[in-house]
């Protein structure tokens, strides 16, 4: 997988330790960012297909943490811990992600939310401590497919939010428009 640095060229210092997954989501970036930053949203879509998430604690601020359990479709529970290291609404979120607060194998992720007209392009760039840990995540845990599925679940969830908001606005407009009037 070829990755690029912020300058556009290959970042040779992390290329063999990195996974990059991206997706365009059909919603404004403020809404997509909100879906990533509020536990009431995260618990509804986070994780690959077939997984569910139970939050133990959540504090969205730099230095705050999200402790949660991902429940696999086979019944396996995965203890997870994310510490937020940078938050720039609605542009980017940086985090350290592992099994626990002091996990020596924790990896760093940077999520960017780029406006693309009425849509949002999310880029999730993950850097592992070693090439071996990256390879294990890809081969054993299917990290690339899992990342793509997770962003796919986000896209479906945000589309549902957008539909519900549009339907709610239409219902409210119809409720306030007198019968026979043109709205």
PyMOL commands that set and color helices and strands:
alter all, ss='L'
color gray80, all
select helices_A, chain A and resi 15-17+29-37+39-45+131-139+143-176
alter helices_A, ss='H'
color red, helices_A
select strands_A, chain A and resi 18-25+52-58+65-71+77-88+92-98+107-116+119-127
alter strands_A, ss='S'
color yellow, strands_A
deselect
rebuild
show_as cartoon
